[in-house]
């Protein structure tokens, strides 16, 4: 299951020593509801290898602003605490999996 990421634990999650994938979403966002189940599946598949979590942009405006999130869903990919890739809008599981696999190389 994807972790809940907040303004207060964001830095800890992305700097935990393994890659991190962060899904910025909101409950009222239709495309976010399409991507959400895929993110949950990937969180289960990559448990222990990649930190995968979700940021509710309505509840966590600080980190959303700091990461320049203007459209949702937006998924950010971090390696060694640094942003290395981004997916804006709906993406297939295969596309997201390819980006995660690239993080693990």
C-alpha positions in Angstrom: 0.0 0.0 0.0 1.2 3.5 -0.9 2.4 5.6 2.0 0.6 8.8 2.9 3.2 11.6 2.3 2.7 15.0 4.0 4.4 18.3 4.2 6.1 17.0 7.4 7.5 13.6 6.2 8.2 14.4 2.5 12.0 15.0 3.0 12.3 11.8 5.1 10.6 9.7 2.5 12.6 10.9 -0.5 15.9 10.7 1.4 15.5 7.3 2.9 18.3 5.7 0.9 16.1 4.0 -1.7 14.3 5.6 -4.7 11.0 7.3 -4.1 7.9 7.7 -6.3 5.4 10.4 -5.2 1.9 10.7 -6.6 0.4 14.2 -6.2 -3.4 13.9 -6.3 -6.8 15.1 -4.9 -10.0 13.2 -4.2 -12.0 15.4 -6.6 -9.7 14.7 -9.5 -11.1 12.2 -12.0 -7.8 11.3 -13.7 -6.2 10.9 -10.2 -8.8 8.2 -9.4 -7.7 6.4 -12.6 -4.0 6.5 -11.6 -4.5 5.8 -7.9 -5.1 2.0 -8.2 -2.0 1.6 -10.4 0.1 3.5 -7.8 -1.3 1.1 -5.1 -0.4 -2.0 -7.2 3.1 -0.7 -7.8 3.6 0.1 -4.1 2.9 -3.6 -3.4 5.1 -4.9 -6.2 8.1 -2.7 -5.2 7.7 -2.8 -1.5 11.1 -2.7 0.2 12.8 -1.5 -3.1 11.1 1.8 -3.7 9.2 4.2 -1.4 5.9 4.8 -3.1 3.5 7.3 -1.7 0.7 9.8 -2.3 0.4 13.5 -1.5 -3.1 14.9 -1.2 -2.5 18.4 -2.7 -5.5 19.9 -0.8 -4.1 18.8 2.6 -0.4 19.5 1.9 -0.1 22.8 0.0 3.5 23.4 1.2 5.2 20.5 -0.5 2.9 20.8 -3.6 4.0 24.4 -4.0 7.7 23.6 -3.2 7.6 20.9 -6.0 5.8 23.3 -8.4 2.8 21.0 -8.8 0.4 22.8 -11.2 -1.5 19.9 -12.7 -2.6 16.6 -11.1 -2.1 13.8 -11.3 1.7 14.5 -11.2 4.1 11.7 -10.3 7.6 12.6 -9.3 10.5 10.1 -9.3 13.4 10.7 -6.9 16.8 9.0 -6.6 19.3 9.8 -3.9 16.9 12.6 -2.7 17.0 14.3 -6.1 14.2 14.7 -8.7 15.1 12.6 -11.8 11.9 12.2 -13.7 8.2 13.4 -13.8 5.0 12.1 -15.2 2.1 14.7 -15.6 -1.3 13.3 -16.4 -2.6 9.7 -16.7 -0.1 7.0 -17.5 -0.3 3.3 -18.0 1.1 0.9 -15.5 3.7 -0.2 -18.0 4.9 3.4 -18.5 5.2 3.9 -14.7 6.9 0.6 -14.2 9.5 1.5 -16.9 10.2 4.7 -15.0 10.6 2.9 -11.7 12.8 0.3 -13.3 15.1 3.1 -14.5 15.3 4.4 -10.9 16.6 1.0 -9.8 19.6 0.9 -12.3 
